[in-house]
Amino acid sequence: MVTIKHTRESIAELEKQLDQYKTAHDKLTIGLKEAVAESIQYKRERDSLIEDVSNYRRVLKVFARLIKGKLAINASDRYIQYQHMLDDIGINTDELEAD
């Protein structure tokens, strides 16, 4: 079996490398913790935006039902314009009964 004998210099060099690895590890760990915290914050913001969009769509569907009712009574250009705007953003008055 081969025996390795270390000198003071080689031990000092190994300790220096170990300190460098520990420093690199600590920096990476801090960076990872910051990235996780940032990711959690982005997820919360995303969830809030999804909820907002869902609420806006619900309001637009109520508005679309109102426009559909008005068009059934009076096919005014103003109501037709609103219906086209709703169609452009994906609120189709023909599909409202399914919701």
Residue pairs with C-beta under 8 A, 6 or more apart in sequence:
6 14
57 91
60 86
60 89
60 91
61 91
61 96
61 99
63 82
63 86
64 83
64 86
64 91
64 93
64 96
65 93
65 96
67 79
67 82
67 83
67 86
67 93
68 83
68 93
68 96
70 76
70 79
71 79
71 80
71 83
83 93
86 92
86 93
87 93
